[in-house]
């Protein structure tokens, strides 16, 4: 991992964290909209996955498709497959919820789950980029 990749991955992570802040803030509003936090939850996951790919020097296409990004990430983190189904629900939040049309606003419970998933993935990436410093156990002398 090059220092440049680490720095760029950290920049992706910071953007993901900003999206999470926005998603949480809007979600707690009484009778607040659900399209905005769902969009920002999707964006947080997208940017976190792009950060992981950047960290490992894996090129990816310019896309909002979480399946495409997850597929690339699975090469280095196969354990993320557990998020496949929920990312499928979140995939539509990138575009469909942003524009008027036939798509209804997502259900609040669904958006809460999306924000929780985004929090988990962003935290996972954060831990990979900033591993906790472990203190060695004290000697028993």
C-alpha positions as CSV (number, residue, x, y, z in Angstrom):
1,X,0.0,0.0,0.0
2,X,1.5,3.3,-1.1
3,X,1.3,6.4,1.1
4,X,-0.6,8.1,-1.7
5,X,-3.2,5.3,-1.7
6,X,-3.6,5.5,2.0
7,X,-4.1,9.3,1.9
8,X,-6.6,9.0,-0.9
9,X,-8.4,6.2,0.9
10,X,-8.6,8.4,4.0
11,X,-10.1,11.2,1.8
12,X,-12.8,8.8,0.6
13,X,-13.5,7.8,4.2
14,X,-13.8,11.4,5.3
15,X,-16.4,12.0,2.6
16,X,-18.2,8.8,3.7
17,X,-18.3,10.0,7.3
18,X,-19.7,13.4,6.1
19,X,-22.5,11.5,4.3
20,X,-23.2,9.6,7.5
21,X,-23.5,12.8,9.6
22,X,-26.0,14.1,7.1
23,X,-28.0,10.9,7.0
24,X,-28.2,10.7,10.8
25,X,-29.2,14.4,11.2
26,X,-32.0,14.2,8.7
27,X,-33.3,10.8,10.0
28,X,-33.9,12.1,13.5
29,X,-36.1,14.9,12.3
30,X,-39.7,14.3,13.4
31,X,-41.6,13.5,10.2
32,X,-38.4,14.2,8.2
33,X,-38.0,12.9,4.7
34,X,-36.6,9.5,4.1
35,X,-35.2,10.1,0.6
36,X,-32.3,12.3,1.8
37,X,-30.9,10.0,4.5
38,X,-31.3,7.0,2.2
39,X,-29.3,8.7,-0.5
40,X,-26.6,9.7,2.0
41,X,-26.4,6.2,3.5
42,X,-25.9,4.8,0.0
43,X,-23.3,7.5,-0.7
44,X,-21.4,6.6,2.6
45,X,-21.2,3.0,1.6
46,X,-20.2,3.8,-2.0
47,X,-17.4,6.1,-0.8
48,X,-16.2,3.6,1.9
49,X,-16.0,0.8,-0.7
50,X,-14.1,3.1,-3.0
51,X,-11.8,3.9,-0.2
52,X,-11.0,0.2,0.4
53,X,-10.4,-0.2,-3.3
54,X,-8.1,2.8,-3.4
55,X,-6.2,1.6,-0.3
56,X,-5.4,-1.6,-2.2
57,X,-4.6,0.1,-5.5
58,X,-7.6,-1.6,-7.2
59,X,-9.0,0.4,-10.1
60,X,-12.7,0.7,-10.4
61,X,-15.1,2.3,-12.9
62,X,-16.9,5.5,-12.2
63,X,-20.1,4.1,-10.8
64,X,-22.7,4.4,-8.1
65,X,-23.5,0.7,-8.4
66,X,-22.8,-0.9,-5.0
67,X,-22.8,-4.4,-6.5
68,X,-20.1,-3.5,-8.9
69,X,-18.0,-2.0,-6.1
70,X,-18.7,-4.9,-3.8
71,X,-17.7,-7.3,-6.4
72,X,-14.3,-5.6,-6.7
73,X,-13.9,-5.4,-2.9
74,X,-14.7,-9.1,-2.4
75,X,-11.3,-9.9,-4.0
76,X,-9.6,-8.6,-0.9
77,X,-12.4,-8.7,1.7
78,X,-14.6,-11.7,0.9
79,X,-16.2,-11.5,4.3
80,X,-18.2,-8.4,3.1
81,X,-20.4,-10.8,1.1
82,X,-22.7,-10.7,4.2
83,X,-23.8,-7.2,3.1
84,X,-24.8,-8.2,-0.4
85,X,-28.6,-8.4,0.1
86,X,-28.9,-5.1,2.1
87,X,-26.7,-3.3,-0.5
88,X,-29.1,-4.5,-3.1
89,X,-31.9,-2.6,-1.3
90,X,-29.6,0.5,-1.0
91,X,-28.5,0.4,-4.6
92,X,-31.5,2.3,-5.8
93,X,-31.0,5.1,-3.3
94,X,-28.2,6.6,-5.4
95,X,-30.5,7.8,-8.2
96,X,-34.1,6.7,-7.9
97,X,-34.8,8.5,-4.6
98,X,-33.2,11.7,-5.8
99,X,-35.7,12.6,-8.6
100,X,-39.4,12.8,-8.8
101,X,-41.2,10.0,-10.5
102,X,-42.9,6.7,-9.8
103,X,-40.6,5.8,-6.9
104,X,-42.1,6.3,-3.5
105,X,-40.0,7.5,-0.5
106,X,-38.3,4.6,1.3
107,X,-40.0,3.3,4.4
108,X,-38.4,4.7,7.6
109,X,-37.5,1.3,9.0
110,X,-35.8,0.4,5.8
111,X,-33.8,3.7,5.9
112,X,-32.8,3.1,9.6
113,X,-31.4,-0.3,8.5
114,X,-29.6,1.4,5.6
115,X,-28.0,3.9,7.9
116,X,-27.0,1.2,10.3
117,X,-25.4,-0.8,7.5
118,X,-23.5,2.3,6.3
119,X,-22.3,2.9,9.8
120,X,-21.0,-0.7,10.0
121,X,-19.2,-0.5,6.7
122,X,-17.7,2.9,7.3
123,X,-16.5,1.8,10.8
124,X,-14.9,-1.4,9.2
125,X,-13.0,0.8,6.7
126,X,-12.0,3.2,9.4
127,X,-10.6,0.4,11.4
128,X,-8.6,-0.9,8.4
129,X,-7.2,2.6,7.7
130,X,-6.6,3.4,11.4
131,X,-6.0,0.1,13.2
132,X,-6.2,0.4,16.9
133,X,-2.8,0.5,18.7
134,X,-2.6,-2.5,20.9
135,X,-0.8,-2.1,24.1
136,X,1.3,-5.2,24.9
137,X,0.1,-7.0,28.1
138,X,2.1,-6.2,31.2
139,X,4.7,-8.7,32.1
140,X,4.1,-10.8,35.2
141,X,7.4,-10.3,36.9
